[in-house]
């Protein structure tokens, strides 16, 4: 029988209730009050589940569900629906944003478990809990939540304060019903409906499906509890199987090549989303097929520089053949920019000859080869991986494009100009004022210049 561990943590100054946990690090839980955190034995985590209680709150039913999920290999963060709603209602912001707490706790828990592969969290619940899981998807960025599972969800959530989302919203008495944002779903969404489902909740699910055909609606015989556990254990089983290309966390953006060039993009430490996804999408539209590497997942466990170079070589070789191109542009953002210079220097010479441009966006002076939770929170890493500027000095400066935000005081890019590196100042800070199309345009313009030489 597997051993499982339960820790309940308190918001604010956090203390564990049992002396056995006195030496364990505290969880920072944000607006989620006293979540019930259950960890499986070992480090082979199959899933990360945020289990949201029904309207009656966390009780024996949820404890039994959490225990079964942990036995199946998941870490579980139990959320008491009534107390969470009260905490959200008391938030002083103009609107409520839940996803940062979910992602932060997910990273803290998984770092504590020590699992080698980061698992994007599943948000799941029955009734009121299912409604909240769907509301979370209404404000989630891409590639942040892995999946939402809602069984017999209520229609909307009983929260007068608005969620931070551009998605549609409709007031229904004391409840607010949220749609999803335009564009692709940010996560898989599965809604299971039993014969006991609330008709208003069914209508809401059907409207979500009508507006977003990728929403999965299943009519399930039997009880809501049985359907819920079957869906989650199925997801846990799926989590043990990898369907990733080359067994790496890649996003492949196909395009008919128009420049005889492909791109490899290393994301920032938040994973493949926002700036990384937008720049990758821009390259794809310009006829540059692109492979994106999710740094959050790839560097969740520490990598060695040569290992990174070997994987980069495999990616280049595989997709150059697949797309029939001769040239490669390497792009890295933030954490991804920091690891690129050393990776390039360790490539075989034949691979180096294929690379026509190295674009480093929001570069730091030091490099790490493992994602740090404190780094994701905005605290600098320890830089044990070396000096990025020293690695850049080993590269032909005419290959390198260094892009920096003018509000960044410690970016090394300006100092590289004297060495012959192309330096590109863009107004804004670390995210370049979120004008990602303009950023992509600067990258492609420089690439076209280099391809003509």
Phi, psi and omega per residue, in radians:
X1 nan 2.345 -3.125
X2 -1.257 2.548 3.028
X3 -1.513 2.424 3.045
X4 -2.305 2.656 -3.015
X5 -2.128 2.410 3.104
X6 -2.125 2.315 3.074
X7 -2.284 2.241 2.994
X8 -1.834 2.198 -3.089
X9 -2.004 2.727 -3.089
X10 -1.886 2.494 3.045
X11 -1.216 2.787 -3.089
X12 1.407 -2.471 3.087
X13 -1.204 1.973 -2.933
X14 -1.635 2.335 3.076
X15 -2.375 2.527 3.066
X16 -1.529 2.442 -3.060
X17 -1.279 -0.398 -3.060
X18 -1.854 2.349 -3.091
X19 -1.005 -0.456 -3.106
X20 -1.093 -0.349 -3.098
X21 -1.765 0.173 -3.007
X22 -1.057 -0.535 -3.093
X23 -1.615 0.031 -3.106
X24 -1.466 2.628 3.121
X25 -1.180 2.611 3.118
X26 -1.387 2.638 2.990
X27 -1.626 2.414 2.984
X28 -1.688 2.011 -2.933
X29 -1.946 0.048 3.067
X30 1.061 -2.243 -3.085
X31 -1.518 -0.027 3.131
X32 -1.522 1.884 -3.039
X33 -1.407 2.255 3.010
X34 0.780 1.004 3.101
X35 -1.158 2.628 3.113
X36 -1.629 1.843 -3.022
X37 -1.819 2.093 -3.091
X38 -2.049 2.231 -3.064
X39 -2.049 2.395 3.077
X40 -1.354 2.869 3.029
X41 -1.271 2.662 3.077
X42 1.407 -3.076 -3.059
X43 -2.041 0.110 -3.124
X44 -1.650 1.354 -3.078
X45 -1.381 2.182 -3.100
X46 -1.600 -0.388 -3.115
X47 -2.851 2.787 3.078
X48 -2.174 1.921 -2.992
X49 -2.012 2.222 2.938
X50 -1.695 1.861 -3.043
X51 -1.685 1.916 -3.055
X52 -1.703 2.228 -3.093
X53 -1.219 2.946 3.007
X54 -1.351 -3.068 -3.069
X55 -1.108 -0.385 -3.141
X56 -1.334 -0.206 3.114
X57 1.706 3.075 -3.078
X58 -1.271 2.205 -3.119
X59 -2.594 -2.774 -3.078
X60 -1.080 -0.634 3.129
X61 -1.028 -0.835 -3.125
X62 -1.219 -0.620 3.088
X63 -1.056 -0.737 3.133
X64 -1.154 -0.707 3.105
X65 -1.103 -0.776 -3.139
X66 -1.069 -0.754 -3.130
X67 -1.069 -0.758 3.141
X68 -1.121 -0.687 3.137
X69 -1.180 -0.683 3.103
X70 -1.147 -0.713 3.090
X71 -1.057 -0.504 3.124
X72 -1.443 -0.129 3.058
X73 1.962 0.174 -3.123
X74 -1.740 2.621 2.840
X75 -1.558 2.445 -3.043
X76 -2.188 2.279 2.974
X77 -1.912 1.906 -3.127
X78 -1.510 2.245 -3.085
X79 -2.017 2.129 3.085
X80 -1.393 1.958 -3.014
X81 -1.016 -0.889 -3.078
X82 -1.066 -0.774 -3.105
X83 -1.222 -0.557 3.101
X84 -1.185 -0.716 3.098
X85 -1.067 -0.703 3.116
X86 -1.121 -0.731 3.137
X87 -1.113 -0.719 3.123
X88 -1.137 -0.678 -3.128
X89 -1.135 -0.481 -3.102
X90 -1.541 -0.083 -3.118
X91 -1.073 2.450 -3.048
X92 -1.564 -0.064 -3.126
X93 -1.266 2.960 3.108
X94 -1.184 -0.494 3.100
X95 -2.618 2.953 -3.033
X96 -1.845 2.285 3.088
X97 -2.154 2.014 -3.042
X98 -1.631 -0.410 -2.885
X99 -1.213 -0.572 -3.124
X100 -1.095 -0.671 3.099
X101 -1.172 -0.721 3.120
X102 -1.056 -0.821 -3.111
X103 -1.180 -0.706 -3.129
X104 -1.100 -0.844 3.136
X105 -1.118 -0.704 3.109
X106 -0.986 -0.792 -3.135
X107 -1.181 -0.717 3.128
X108 -1.073 -0.812 -3.117
X109 -1.098 -0.799 -3.081
X110 -1.223 -0.565 3.056
X111 -1.155 -0.646 3.138
X112 -1.201 -0.720 3.084
X113 -1.097 -0.657 -3.123
X114 1.501 0.357 3.133
X115 -1.148 2.468 -3.037
X116 -1.285 -0.339 -3.082
X117 -2.133 2.232 3.117
X118 -1.243 2.338 3.101
X119 -1.904 2.135 3.047
X120 -1.163 2.399 -3.002
X121 -1.209 2.576 2.971
X122 -1.724 2.269 3.033
X123 -1.854 2.295 -2.952
X124 -2.626 2.577 3.082
X125 -3.017 2.915 3.081
X126 -1.955 2.464 3.084
X127 1.105 -2.084 3.119
X128 -1.063 -0.668 3.112
X129 -1.111 -0.671 3.082
X130 -1.156 -0.676 3.095
X131 -1.088 -0.691 3.135
X132 -1.202 -0.653 3.090
X133 -1.044 -0.730 3.107
X134 -1.171 -0.673 3.113
X135 -1.114 -0.605 3.083
X136 -1.066 -0.692 3.138
X137 -1.143 -0.489 -3.131
X138 -1.121 -0.331 -3.119
X139 -2.157 0.133 -3.072
X140 -1.407 2.404 2.944
X141 -1.209 2.978 3.051
X142 -1.131 2.622 2.988
X143 0.886 0.843 3.102
X144 -2.217 -0.928 2.951
X145 -1.630 2.405 3.138
X146 -1.392 -0.752 -3.093
X147 -2.837 2.653 2.959
X148 -2.019 2.305 3.074
X149 -2.115 2.047 -3.117
X150 -2.190 2.133 3.111
X151 -1.929 2.200 -3.108
X152 0.796 0.930 -3.063
X153 -1.181 2.580 2.950
X154 -1.245 2.915 3.097
X155 -1.554 1.844 3.102
X156 1.371 -3.098 -3.090
X157 -2.179 2.592 -3.105
X158 -1.457 1.154 -3.097
X159 -2.369 1.999 -3.131
X160 -1.229 -0.608 -3.138
X161 -1.196 2.339 -3.060
X162 -1.310 2.610 2.980
X163 -1.396 2.636 3.085
X164 -1.380 1.686 -3.137
X165 -2.868 2.508 3.022
X166 -1.420 -0.005 -3.114
X167 -1.133 2.767 3.127
X168 -1.125 2.649 3.106
X169 -2.485 2.556 -3.111
X170 -2.429 2.243 3.099
X171 -1.510 2.294 3.126
X172 -2.315 1.564 -3.048
X173 1.147 -2.194 -3.141
X174 -1.524 0.099 -3.068
X175 -1.963 2.705 3.044
X176 -2.142 2.221 -3.124
X177 -1.803 2.194 -3.096
X178 -1.914 2.403 2.935
X179 -1.491 -2.908 3.054
X180 -1.877 2.770 3.128
X181 -1.171 2.709 3.078
X182 -1.081 2.698 3.122
X183 1.680 -2.977 -3.108
X184 -1.140 2.623 3.073
X185 -1.065 2.430 3.120
X186 -1.318 -0.214 -3.130
X187 -2.782 2.853 3.010
X188 -1.131 2.459 3.113
X189 -2.249 2.129 3.099
X190 -2.150 2.166 3.084
X191 -2.016 2.129 3.101
X192 -1.880 2.304 -3.085
X193 -2.105 2.207 3.054
X194 -1.779 3.134 3.126
X195 -1.143 -0.359 -3.138
X196 -1.590 0.178 -3.078
X197 -1.150 2.532 3.084
X198 -1.177 2.189 -3.106
X199 -0.977 -0.660 3.121
X200 -1.166 -0.654 3.085
X201 -1.163 -0.658 3.087
X202 -1.095 -0.782 -3.138
X203 -1.083 -0.694 3.118
X204 -1.123 -0.768 3.129
X205 -1.081 -0.723 -3.141
X206 -1.153 -0.619 3.090
X207 -1.173 -0.710 3.074
X208 -1.048 -0.724 3.129
X209 -1.136 -0.696 3.138
X210 -1.106 -0.692 -3.111
X211 -1.444 -0.445 -3.117
X212 -2.378 1.559 -3.050
X213 -0.992 -0.342 3.136
X214 -1.284 -0.220 3.044
X215 -1.101 2.276 -3.138
X216 -1.714 2.158 3.061
X217 -2.008 2.216 -3.127
X218 -2.116 2.282 3.000
X219 -1.551 2.087 -2.973
X220 -2.064 2.230 3.003
X221 -1.317 2.814 3.077
X222 1.549 -2.822 -3.016
X223 -1.529 2.775 3.088
X224 -1.120 -0.691 -3.129
X225 -1.072 -0.778 -3.126
X226 -1.141 -0.754 3.126
X227 -1.080 -0.728 -3.120
X228 -1.061 -0.872 -3.091
X229 -1.201 -0.624 3.102
X230 -1.099 -0.758 3.138
X231 -1.118 -0.752 -3.095
X232 -1.240 -0.711 3.120
X233 -1.164 -0.541 3.050
X234 -1.129 -0.718 3.108
X235 -1.154 -0.657 3.105
X236 -1.115 -0.724 3.108
X237 -1.102 -0.723 3.092
X238 -1.081 -0.594 -3.100
X239 -1.126 -0.385 3.132
X240 -1.417 -0.186 -3.105
X241 -1.874 2.390 3.134
X242 -1.789 2.218 3.015
X243 -2.029 0.414 -3.110
X244 -1.389 2.436 3.057
X245 -1.037 2.349 3.124
X246 1.024 0.309 -3.095
X247 1.021 0.576 3.125
X248 -2.223 2.667 -3.141
X249 -1.356 1.391 -3.032
X250 -1.899 2.566 2.894
X251 -1.998 2.121 -3.062
X252 -1.865 2.073 -3.131
X253 -1.877 1.766 -3.079
X254 -1.272 2.547 3.034
X255 -2.814 2.597 3.013
X256 -1.276 2.024 -3.025
X257 -1.137 2.277 3.087
X258 -1.985 -0.106 -3.124
X259 -2.142 0.194 -3.099
X260 1.002 0.590 -3.015
X261 -2.473 2.483 2.979
X262 -2.065 2.830 3.127
X263 -2.089 2.531 2.935
X264 -2.105 2.159 -3.061
X265 -2.083 2.102 3.001
X266 -1.583 2.141 -3.093
X267 -1.297 3.015 2.962
X268 -1.309 -3.122 -3.041
X269 -1.291 -0.128 3.050
X270 -1.429 -0.099 -3.127
X271 1.719 -3.107 -3.041
X272 -1.373 1.582 -3.128
X273 -2.877 3.051 3.067
X274 0.881 -2.054 -3.027
X275 -1.043 -0.722 -3.105
X276 -1.137 -0.857 -3.137
X277 -1.108 -0.719 -3.115
X278 -1.172 -0.787 3.119
X279 -1.133 -0.736 3.090
X280 -1.039 -0.745 3.107
X281 -1.122 -0.646 3.099
X282 -1.123 -0.791 3.117
X283 -1.041 -0.741 3.130
X284 -1.033 -0.762 3.135
X285 -1.140 -0.463 3.129
X286 -1.498 0.090 3.130
X287 1.467 0.483 3.069
X288 -2.015 1.737 3.099
X289 -1.048 2.476 -2.913
X290 -2.336 2.443 2.984
X291 -1.979 2.102 3.098
X292 -1.774 2.352 3.100
X293 -1.852 2.107 3.123
X294 -1.349 1.765 -3.058
X295 -1.145 -0.562 3.115
X296 -1.002 -0.787 -3.114
X297 -1.431 -0.693 -3.087
X298 -1.174 -0.733 -3.097
X299 -1.737 0.300 3.102
X300 -1.057 -0.713 2.944
X301 -1.745 2.594 -3.053
X302 -1.081 2.366 3.079
X303 -1.946 2.697 3.013
X304 -1.650 2.561 -3.113
X305 -0.932 -0.716 -3.141
X306 -1.159 -0.603 3.087
X307 -1.098 -0.730 3.101
X308 -1.096 -0.774 3.126
X309 -1.093 -0.701 3.134
X310 -1.115 -0.750 3.124
X311 -1.177 -0.675 3.082
X312 -1.077 -0.713 3.112
X313 -1.092 -0.729 3.110
X314 -1.094 -0.749 3.138
X315 -1.084 -0.832 -3.136
X316 -1.051 -0.821 -3.093
X317 -1.112 -0.801 -3.092
X318 -1.102 -0.859 -3.002
X319 -1.489 -0.397 2.986
X320 -1.095 -0.760 3.106
X321 -1.150 -0.768 -3.091
X322 -1.086 -0.690 -3.075
X323 -1.712 -0.095 3.092
X324 1.130 0.741 -3.129
X325 -2.022 2.764 -3.125
X326 -1.761 -0.508 -2.956
X327 -1.954 2.753 -3.124
X328 -2.372 2.406 2.926
X329 -1.959 2.300 3.074
X330 -1.782 2.322 -3.137
X331 -2.320 2.383 3.050
X332 -2.398 2.466 3.093
X333 -2.006 2.199 3.034
X334 0.977 -1.999 3.093
X335 -0.904 -0.740 3.139
X336 -1.155 -0.589 3.074
X337 -1.185 -0.637 -3.090
X338 -1.127 -0.606 -3.071
X339 -1.479 -0.297 -3.009
X340 -1.163 -0.780 -3.075
X341 -1.000 -0.817 3.135
X342 -1.159 -0.662 3.117
X343 -1.080 -0.764 3.095
X344 -1.044 -0.799 -3.081
X345 -1.101 -0.410 -3.112
X346 -1.695 0.034 3.104
X347 -1.260 2.682 2.968
X348 -1.053 2.636 -3.102
X349 -1.030 -0.614 3.140
X350 -1.089 -0.647 3.094
X351 -1.229 -0.714 -3.140
X352 -1.019 -0.640 -3.114
X353 -1.166 -0.341 3.130
X354 -1.427 -0.328 -2.999
X355 -1.524 2.108 -3.080
X356 -1.781 -0.294 3.130
X357 -2.772 2.492 3.024
X358 -2.141 1.908 -3.112
X359 -1.768 2.056 -3.111
X360 -1.900 2.002 -3.057
X361 -1.898 2.188 3.123
X362 0.992 0.926 -3.097
X363 -1.239 2.573 2.983
X364 -1.840 3.049 3.122
X365 -1.560 -0.285 -3.123
X366 -2.254 2.815 -3.065
X367 -2.209 2.523 2.986
X368 -2.139 2.701 -3.139
X369 -2.056 0.369 3.057
X370 -2.590 2.360 3.131
X371 -1.172 2.318 3.091
X372 -1.883 2.331 3.077
X373 -1.071 -0.666 3.101
X374 -1.173 -0.571 3.067
X375 -1.122 -0.706 3.107
X376 -1.133 -0.488 3.108
X377 -1.443 -0.009 3.076
X378 1.821 0.095 3.110
X379 -1.654 2.360 -3.104
X380 -1.087 2.537 3.070
X381 -1.272 3.130 -3.077
X382 -1.515 -0.122 3.051
X383 1.159 0.457 -3.099
X384 -1.164 -0.298 -3.081
X385 -1.379 -0.143 3.085
X386 2.151 -2.920 -3.004
X387 -1.918 2.045 -3.109
X388 -1.154 -0.670 -3.101
X389 -1.131 -0.671 3.102
X390 -1.125 -0.647 3.105
X391 -1.218 -0.689 3.119
X392 -1.103 -0.577 -3.141
X393 -1.090 -0.347 3.137
X394 -1.503 -0.113 -3.040
X395 -1.810 2.520 3.022
X396 -0.950 2.038 -3.053
X397 -1.065 -0.414 -3.121
X398 -1.246 -0.205 3.068
X399 -1.457 -0.394 -2.867
X400 -1.707 2.297 2.981
X401 -2.031 2.174 -3.099
X402 -2.036 2.001 -3.046
X403 -1.911 2.277 -3.093
X404 -2.451 2.675 3.060
X405 -1.454 2.371 -3.062
X406 -1.152 -0.304 3.111
X407 -1.461 -0.118 -3.108
X408 -1.492 2.096 -3.065
X409 -1.447 -0.496 -2.995
X410 -1.921 0.290 3.136
X411 -1.234 2.338 -3.114
X412 -1.339 -0.151 -3.040
X413 -0.959 -0.870 -3.074
X414 -0.980 -0.611 -3.126
X415 -1.264 -0.272 -3.116
X416 -1.476 -0.237 -3.084
X417 -1.048 -0.683 -3.112
X418 -1.131 -0.341 3.138
X419 -1.540 -0.023 3.141
X420 1.727 0.060 3.096
X421 -1.316 2.416 3.036
X422 -1.252 2.060 3.114
X423 -1.942 2.338 -3.040
X424 -2.187 1.811 3.048
X425 -1.407 2.355 3.082
X426 -2.251 2.381 -3.108
X427 -1.045 2.444 3.108
X428 2.060 -2.971 -3.107
X429 -1.870 -2.381 -3.027
X430 -1.121 -0.446 -3.112
X431 -1.879 0.230 3.037
X432 0.950 0.662 -3.124
X433 0.975 0.377 3.066
X434 1.048 0.400 3.048
X435 -1.604 1.324 -2.975
X436 -1.337 -0.458 3.083
X437 -1.167 -0.740 3.095
X438 -1.103 -0.658 3.101
X439 -1.112 -0.823 3.117
X440 -1.058 -0.662 3.128
X441 -1.095 -0.721 3.127
X442 -1.121 -0.656 3.126
X443 -1.134 -0.822 -3.081
X444 -1.203 -0.680 3.109
X445 -1.040 -0.751 3.117
X446 -1.164 -0.671 3.115
X447 -1.076 -0.796 -3.136
X448 -1.043 -0.678 3.098
X449 -1.089 -0.756 -3.118
X450 -1.226 -0.611 -3.134
X451 -1.168 -0.430 -3.137
X452 -1.371 -0.270 -3.076
X453 -1.416 nan nan
